[in-house]
Amino acid sequence: MNSLSRLASSLNKFLSLVSPRAGDLGAMAITGMVGLIVVDVSLRRFFNSPLSYSLELIQDLLLIAVFSSVLYTTHTDRHVSIDLITSKLSKRVQKRMGVATDILSAILFGLLGWRSLLQGIHVWDMGLVSAVLEIPYYPFHFFIAVCAILAAIAISVKIVFNTTNVKV
């Protein structure tokens, strides 16, 4: 096994530890969103007194749910794919298109992570906070950056394993 395959294997082990936790975090965020919406709607309906901060919390929880789920589904390779056209192509062409798509996805997630990291630093310097609860925005930018970079790494590991024919 060459050094690239060893590095990919080590990164895959790390992602195998982190990715399920990200999936759990996403599930907890969705559960929190549902609970918050139920409480908000109930208070609005029965007491005509909705929570003033529910929109802020739901936005934050949605961000956590989406990006932690992206990391989980990327690592476990359980994302939705439609192969209506590619299923009619030869296996060799399918594999090449899959590698090309994975390379493009890794680049895009890497760029998303990099720009989110820079934006998080900028937001931190500006001291931006939410309107009602005054929750700082920068941790959410850093969370997006970490999840996107880890998703790019997960895709890169998949590329290495697929091109070197090493089993995950």
PyRosetta script that sets phi, psi and omega in degrees:
from pyrosetta import init, pose_from_sequence

init()
pose = pose_from_sequence("MNSLSRLASSLNKFLSLVSPRAGDLGAMAITGMVGLIVVDVSLRRFFNSPLSYSLELIQDLLLIAVFSSVLYTTHTDRHVSIDLITSKLSKRVQKRMGVATDILSAILFGLLGWRSLLQGIHVWDMGLVSAVLEIPYYPFHFFIAVCAILAAIAISVKIVFNTTNVKV")
pose.set_psi(1, 127.2)
pose.set_omega(1, -178.9)
pose.set_phi(2, -78.6)
pose.set_psi(2, 174.4)
pose.set_omega(2, -174.6)
pose.set_phi(3, -65.8)
pose.set_psi(3, -34.8)
pose.set_omega(3, 178.2)
pose.set_phi(4, -64.8)
pose.set_psi(4, -41.4)
pose.set_omega(4, 178.2)
pose.set_phi(5, -67.2)
pose.set_psi(5, -37.1)
pose.set_omega(5, 177.9)
pose.set_phi(6, -65.7)
pose.set_psi(6, -42.6)
pose.set_omega(6, 177.6)
pose.set_phi(7, -62.5)
pose.set_psi(7, -44.8)
pose.set_omega(7, 178.9)
pose.set_phi(8, -61.9)
pose.set_psi(8, -39.3)
pose.set_omega(8, 178.8)
pose.set_phi(9, -65.3)
pose.set_psi(9, -42.0)
pose.set_omega(9, 177.9)
pose.set_phi(10, -64.8)
pose.set_psi(10, -43.3)
pose.set_omega(10, 177.9)
pose.set_phi(11, -64.0)
pose.set_psi(11, -37.0)
pose.set_omega(11, 178.5)
pose.set_phi(12, -64.9)
pose.set_psi(12, -38.2)
pose.set_omega(12, 176.7)
pose.set_phi(13, -64.1)
pose.set_psi(13, -42.7)
pose.set_omega(13, 177.3)
pose.set_phi(14, -61.6)
pose.set_psi(14, -46.6)
pose.set_omega(14, 180.0)
pose.set_phi(15, -65.0)
pose.set_psi(15, -30.4)
pose.set_omega(15, 177.2)
pose.set_phi(16, -67.0)
pose.set_psi(16, -24.6)
pose.set_omega(16, 175.2)
pose.set_phi(17, -83.4)
pose.set_psi(17, -40.4)
pose.set_omega(17, -174.0)
pose.set_phi(18, -80.7)
pose.set_psi(18, -41.2)
pose.set_omega(18, -173.1)
pose.set_phi(19, -59.8)
pose.set_psi(19, -44.5)
pose.set_omega(19, 177.4)
pose.set_phi(20, -63.9)
pose.set_psi(20, -33.3)
pose.set_omega(20, 177.3)
pose.set_phi(21, -66.6)
pose.set_psi(21, -37.5)
pose.set_omega(21, 176.9)
pose.set_phi(22, -64.8)
pose.set_psi(22, -40.7)
pose.set_omega(22, 176.7)
pose.set_phi(23, -62.6)
pose.set_psi(23, -40.6)
pose.set_omega(23, 176.9)
pose.set_phi(24, -64.4)
pose.set_psi(24, -41.4)
pose.set_omega(24, 178.4)
pose.set_phi(25, -62.3)
pose.set_psi(25, -41.8)
pose.set_omega(25, 177.3)
pose.set_phi(26, -63.1)
pose.set_psi(26, -40.5)
pose.set_omega(26, 177.9)
pose.set_phi(27, -64.8)
pose.set_psi(27, -40.4)
pose.set_omega(27, 178.4)
pose.set_phi(28, -66.6)
pose.set_psi(28, -36.8)
pose.set_omega(28, 178.5)
pose.set_phi(29, -64.9)
pose.set_psi(29, -41.9)
pose.set_omega(29, 178.5)
pose.set_phi(30, -65.3)
pose.set_psi(30, -41.6)
pose.set_omega(30, 177.1)
pose.set_phi(31, -61.6)
pose.set_psi(31, -43.1)
pose.set_omega(31, 177.2)
pose.set_phi(32, -62.4)
pose.set_psi(32, -39.6)
pose.set_omega(32, 177.8)
pose.set_phi(33, -62.1)
pose.set_psi(33, -45.4)
pose.set_omega(33, -179.6)
pose.set_phi(34, -61.5)
pose.set_psi(34, -46.7)
pose.set_omega(34, 179.6)
pose.set_phi(35, -61.0)
pose.set_psi(35, -43.5)
pose.set_omega(35, 179.8)
pose.set_phi(36, -64.4)
pose.set_psi(36, -40.5)
pose.set_omega(36, 178.9)
pose.set_phi(37, -66.5)
pose.set_psi(37, -40.9)
pose.set_omega(37, 178.3)
pose.set_phi(38, -61.5)
pose.set_psi(38, -46.3)
pose.set_omega(38, 179.3)
pose.set_phi(39, -63.6)
pose.set_psi(39, -44.4)
pose.set_omega(39, -178.6)
pose.set_phi(40, -62.8)
pose.set_psi(40, -46.2)
pose.set_omega(40, 180.0)
pose.set_phi(41, -65.6)
pose.set_psi(41, -41.4)
pose.set_omega(41, 178.5)
pose.set_phi(42, -62.3)
pose.set_psi(42, -46.4)
pose.set_omega(42, 178.6)
pose.set_phi(43, -64.2)
pose.set_psi(43, -37.5)
pose.set_omega(43, 179.3)
pose.set_phi(44, -67.6)
pose.set_psi(44, -42.4)
pose.set_omega(44, -174.6)
pose.set_phi(45, -74.7)
pose.set_psi(45, -46.0)
pose.set_omega(45, -172.0)
pose.set_phi(46, -93.3)
pose.set_psi(46, -28.3)
pose.set_omega(46, -176.0)
pose.set_phi(47, -120.4)
pose.set_psi(47, 0.7)
pose.set_omega(47, -178.8)
pose.set_phi(48, 51.3)
pose.set_psi(48, 39.2)
pose.set_omega(48, -178.2)
pose.set_phi(49, -142.9)
pose.set_psi(49, 79.7)
pose.set_omega(49, -179.1)
pose.set_phi(50, -71.0)
pose.set_psi(50, 164.1)
pose.set_omega(50, 175.4)
pose.set_phi(51, -73.9)
pose.set_psi(51, 129.7)
pose.set_omega(51, -176.9)
pose.set_phi(52, -75.1)
pose.set_psi(52, -19.3)
pose.set_omega(52, -174.8)
pose.set_phi(53, -107.4)
pose.set_psi(53, 6.3)
pose.set_omega(53, -174.4)
pose.set_phi(54, -63.6)
pose.set_psi(54, -38.2)
pose.set_omega(54, -179.4)
pose.set_phi(55, -62.5)
pose.set_psi(55, -42.7)
pose.set_omega(55, 178.9)
pose.set_phi(56, -61.5)
pose.set_psi(56, -46.9)
pose.set_omega(56, -178.6)
pose.set_phi(57, -67.1)
pose.set_psi(57, -38.1)
pose.set_omega(57, 179.6)
pose.set_phi(58, -65.9)
pose.set_psi(58, -39.7)
pose.set_omega(58, 176.9)
pose.set_phi(59, -62.1)
pose.set_psi(59, -43.9)
pose.set_omega(59, -179.9)
pose.set_phi(60, -66.3)
pose.set_psi(60, -43.4)
pose.set_omega(60, 179.7)
pose.set_phi(61, -66.6)
pose.set_psi(61, -35.5)
pose.set_omega(61, 178.1)
pose.set_phi(62, -64.4)
pose.set_psi(62, -42.5)
pose.set_omega(62, 177.6)
pose.set_phi(63, -60.3)
pose.set_psi(63, -44.9)
pose.set_omega(63, 179.1)
pose.set_phi(64, -63.9)
pose.set_psi(64, -43.9)
pose.set_omega(64, -178.7)
pose.set_phi(65, -62.6)
pose.set_psi(65, -44.3)
pose.set_omega(65, -176.2)
pose.set_phi(66, -67.2)
pose.set_psi(66, -51.8)
pose.set_omega(66, -172.6)
pose.set_phi(67, -76.1)
pose.set_psi(67, -30.2)
pose.set_omega(67, 174.3)
pose.set_phi(68, -71.0)
pose.set_psi(68, -33.8)
pose.set_omega(68, 177.2)
pose.set_phi(69, -70.2)
pose.set_psi(69, -35.5)
pose.set_omega(69, 175.9)
pose.set_phi(70, -61.0)
pose.set_psi(70, -45.1)
pose.set_omega(70, 178.5)
pose.set_phi(71, -61.5)
pose.set_psi(71, -45.9)
pose.set_omega(71, -178.5)
pose.set_phi(72, -63.4)
pose.set_psi(72, -49.2)
pose.set_omega(72, -176.8)
pose.set_phi(73, -69.8)
pose.set_psi(73, -30.5)
pose.set_omega(73, 177.5)
pose.set_phi(74, -68.0)
pose.set_psi(74, -45.3)
pose.set_omega(74, -178.3)
pose.set_phi(75, -68.8)
pose.set_psi(75, -41.3)
pose.set_omega(75, -177.6)
pose.set_phi(76, -83.1)
pose.set_psi(76, -3.1)
pose.set_omega(76, 179.9)
pose.set_phi(77, 57.6)
pose.set_psi(77, 41.7)
pose.set_omega(77, -179.6)
pose.set_phi(78, -111.8)
pose.set_psi(78, 21.3)
pose.set_omega(78, 178.9)
pose.set_phi(79, -75.9)
pose.set_psi(79, 161.5)
pose.set_omega(79, -178.5)
pose.set_phi(80, -76.8)
pose.set_psi(80, 130.9)
pose.set_omega(80, 174.6)
pose.set_phi(81, -136.4)
pose.set_psi(81, 140.4)
pose.set_omega(81, -179.9)
pose.set_phi(82, -113.0)
pose.set_psi(82, 118.8)
pose.set_omega(82, -176.7)
pose.set_phi(83, -114.3)
pose.set_psi(83, 40.4)
pose.set_omega(83, -178.7)
pose.set_phi(84, -60.2)
pose.set_psi(84, -43.0)
pose.set_omega(84, -178.3)
pose.set_phi(85, -90.6)
pose.set_psi(85, -44.7)
pose.set_omega(85, -174.9)
pose.set_phi(86, -68.2)
pose.set_psi(86, -22.5)
pose.set_omega(86, 179.8)
pose.set_phi(87, -66.7)
pose.set_psi(87, -19.6)
pose.set_omega(87, -179.8)
pose.set_phi(88, -87.6)
pose.set_psi(88, -7.7)
pose.set_omega(88, 179.8)
pose.set_phi(89, -88.5)
pose.set_psi(89, 166.9)
pose.set_omega(89, 179.3)
pose.set_phi(90, -69.3)
pose.set_psi(90, 159.6)
pose.set_omega(90, -178.7)
pose.set_phi(91, -60.7)
pose.set_psi(91, -37.2)
pose.set_omega(91, -179.4)
pose.set_phi(92, -64.7)
pose.set_psi(92, -44.9)
pose.set_omega(92, 178.7)
pose.set_phi(93, -67.0)
pose.set_psi(93, -39.4)
pose.set_omega(93, 177.5)
pose.set_phi(94, -59.4)
pose.set_psi(94, -43.1)
pose.set_omega(94, -179.4)
pose.set_phi(95, -65.6)
pose.set_psi(95, -42.7)
pose.set_omega(95, 179.1)
pose.set_phi(96, -64.7)
pose.set_psi(96, -41.9)
pose.set_omega(96, 177.7)
pose.set_phi(97, -65.4)
pose.set_psi(97, -37.1)
pose.set_omega(97, 177.5)
pose.set_phi(98, -63.5)
pose.set_psi(98, -43.3)
pose.set_omega(98, 178.1)
pose.set_phi(99, -65.3)
pose.set_psi(99, -43.2)
pose.set_omega(99, 179.2)
pose.set_phi(100, -62.3)
pose.set_psi(100, -42.1)
pose.set_omega(100, 178.1)
pose.set_phi(101, -64.7)
pose.set_psi(101, -41.5)
pose.set_omega(101, 178.5)
pose.set_phi(102, -64.4)
pose.set_psi(102, -40.9)
pose.set_omega(102, 178.5)
pose.set_phi(103, -62.4)
pose.set_psi(103, -46.7)
pose.set_omega(103, 178.5)
pose.set_phi(104, -61.5)
pose.set_psi(104, -41.9)
pose.set_omega(104, 179.1)
pose.set_phi(105, -64.3)
pose.set_psi(105, -42.8)
pose.set_omega(105, 178.8)
pose.set_phi(106, -62.2)
pose.set_psi(106, -41.5)
pose.set_omega(106, 178.7)
pose.set_phi(107, -64.1)
pose.set_psi(107, -45.5)
pose.set_omega(107, -178.7)
pose.set_phi(108, -64.8)
pose.set_psi(108, -42.7)
pose.set_omega(108, 177.5)
pose.set_phi(109, -66.3)
pose.set_psi(109, -37.1)
pose.set_omega(109, 176.4)
pose.set_phi(110, -62.7)
pose.set_psi(110, -44.1)
pose.set_omega(110, 177.0)
pose.set_phi(111, -63.7)
pose.set_psi(111, -41.9)
pose.set_omega(111, 177.8)
pose.set_phi(112, -60.9)
pose.set_psi(112, -43.4)
pose.set_omega(112, 178.8)
pose.set_phi(113, -65.0)
pose.set_psi(113, -44.5)
pose.set_omega(113, -179.8)
pose.set_phi(114, -62.2)
pose.set_psi(114, -48.3)
pose.set_omega(114, -179.2)
pose.set_phi(115, -67.8)
pose.set_psi(115, -35.0)
pose.set_omega(115, 177.4)
pose.set_phi(116, -66.8)
pose.set_psi(116, -36.4)
pose.set_omega(116, 176.8)
pose.set_phi(117, -64.3)
pose.set_psi(117, -46.2)
pose.set_omega(117, 177.7)
pose.set_phi(118, -63.4)
pose.set_psi(118, -40.7)
pose.set_omega(118, 178.7)
pose.set_phi(119, -66.4)
pose.set_psi(119, -37.7)
pose.set_omega(119, 177.3)
pose.set_phi(120, -62.2)
pose.set_psi(120, -41.0)
pose.set_omega(120, 177.1)
pose.set_phi(121, -64.3)
pose.set_psi(121, -41.6)
pose.set_omega(121, 178.9)
pose.set_phi(122, -63.6)
pose.set_psi(122, -44.7)
pose.set_omega(122, -179.7)
pose.set_phi(123, -66.0)
pose.set_psi(123, -36.6)
pose.set_omega(123, 177.5)
pose.set_phi(124, -62.5)
pose.set_psi(124, -45.7)
pose.set_omega(124, 179.3)
pose.set_phi(125, -62.8)
pose.set_psi(125, -36.4)
pose.set_omega(125, -179.6)
pose.set_phi(126, -78.1)
pose.set_psi(126, -21.3)
pose.set_omega(126, 179.9)
pose.set_phi(127, 73.3)
pose.set_psi(127, 32.9)
pose.set_omega(127, -178.3)
pose.set_phi(128, -70.9)
pose.set_psi(128, 135.4)
pose.set_omega(128, 179.0)
pose.set_phi(129, -134.6)
pose.set_psi(129, 163.7)
pose.set_omega(129, 178.6)
pose.set_phi(130, -72.0)
pose.set_psi(130, 161.2)
pose.set_omega(130, -170.8)
pose.set_phi(131, -70.5)
pose.set_psi(131, -46.3)
pose.set_omega(131, -172.0)
pose.set_phi(132, -91.9)
pose.set_psi(132, -54.9)
pose.set_omega(132, -176.2)
pose.set_phi(133, -88.4)
pose.set_psi(133, -8.8)
pose.set_omega(133, -179.0)
pose.set_phi(134, 55.6)
pose.set_psi(134, 43.4)
pose.set_omega(134, 175.4)
pose.set_phi(135, -80.7)
pose.set_psi(135, 128.5)
pose.set_omega(135, 178.8)
pose.set_phi(136, -65.7)
pose.set_psi(136, 144.2)
pose.set_omega(136, -178.3)
pose.set_phi(137, -83.5)
pose.set_psi(137, -25.5)
pose.set_omega(137, -171.7)
pose.set_phi(138, -60.8)
pose.set_psi(138, -34.5)
pose.set_omega(138, 179.1)
pose.set_phi(139, -62.6)
pose.set_psi(139, -30.3)
pose.set_omega(139, 179.9)
pose.set_phi(140, -71.9)
pose.set_psi(140, -36.3)
pose.set_omega(140, 174.9)
pose.set_phi(141, -65.1)
pose.set_psi(141, -41.5)
pose.set_omega(141, 178.3)
pose.set_phi(142, -66.5)
pose.set_psi(142, -35.8)
pose.set_omega(142, 177.3)
pose.set_phi(143, -63.5)
pose.set_psi(143, -44.7)
pose.set_omega(143, 176.8)
pose.set_phi(144, -59.8)
pose.set_psi(144, -44.2)
pose.set_omega(144, -178.8)
pose.set_phi(145, -60.6)
pose.set_psi(145, -47.4)
pose.set_omega(145, -178.7)
pose.set_phi(146, -63.1)
pose.set_psi(146, -46.6)
pose.set_omega(146, -179.1)
pose.set_phi(147, -64.3)
pose.set_psi(147, -41.5)
pose.set_omega(147, -179.3)
pose.set_phi(148, -67.3)
pose.set_psi(148, -42.0)
pose.set_omega(148, 179.1)
pose.set_phi(149, -66.1)
pose.set_psi(149, -41.7)
pose.set_omega(149, 177.5)
pose.set_phi(150, -65.8)
pose.set_psi(150, -34.9)
pose.set_omega(150, 175.6)
pose.set_phi(151, -65.9)
pose.set_psi(151, -39.9)
pose.set_omega(151, 176.7)
pose.set_phi(152, -63.0)
pose.set_psi(152, -40.4)
pose.set_omega(152, 177.7)
pose.set_phi(153, -65.3)
pose.set_psi(153, -41.9)
pose.set_omega(153, 179.2)
pose.set_phi(154, -61.2)
pose.set_psi(154, -41.5)
pose.set_omega(154, 178.4)
pose.set_phi(155, -67.5)
pose.set_psi(155, -40.0)
pose.set_omega(155, 178.7)
pose.set_phi(156, -63.0)
pose.set_psi(156, -40.3)
pose.set_omega(156, 176.6)
pose.set_phi(157, -61.8)
pose.set_psi(157, -42.2)
pose.set_omega(157, 178.0)
pose.set_phi(158, -61.7)
pose.set_psi(158, -40.7)
pose.set_omega(158, 178.2)
pose.set_phi(159, -61.8)
pose.set_psi(159, -45.9)
pose.set_omega(159, -179.5)
pose.set_phi(160, -61.8)
pose.set_psi(160, -44.9)
pose.set_omega(160, -179.3)
pose.set_phi(161, -66.1)
pose.set_psi(161, -38.3)
pose.set_omega(161, -179.2)
pose.set_phi(162, -72.1)
pose.set_psi(162, -35.2)
pose.set_omega(162, -177.4)
pose.set_phi(163, -84.5)
pose.set_psi(163, -23.0)
pose.set_omega(163, 178.6)
pose.set_phi(164, -100.9)
pose.set_psi(164, 0.9)
pose.set_omega(164, 179.1)
pose.set_phi(165, 57.8)
pose.set_psi(165, 37.4)
pose.set_omega(165, 175.3)
pose.set_phi(166, -96.5)
pose.set_psi(166, 138.3)
pose.set_omega(166, 179.3)
pose.set_phi(167, -77.7)
pose.set_psi(167, 138.5)
pose.set_omega(167, 178.7)
pose.set_phi(168, -73.1)
pose.dump_pdb("model.pdb")
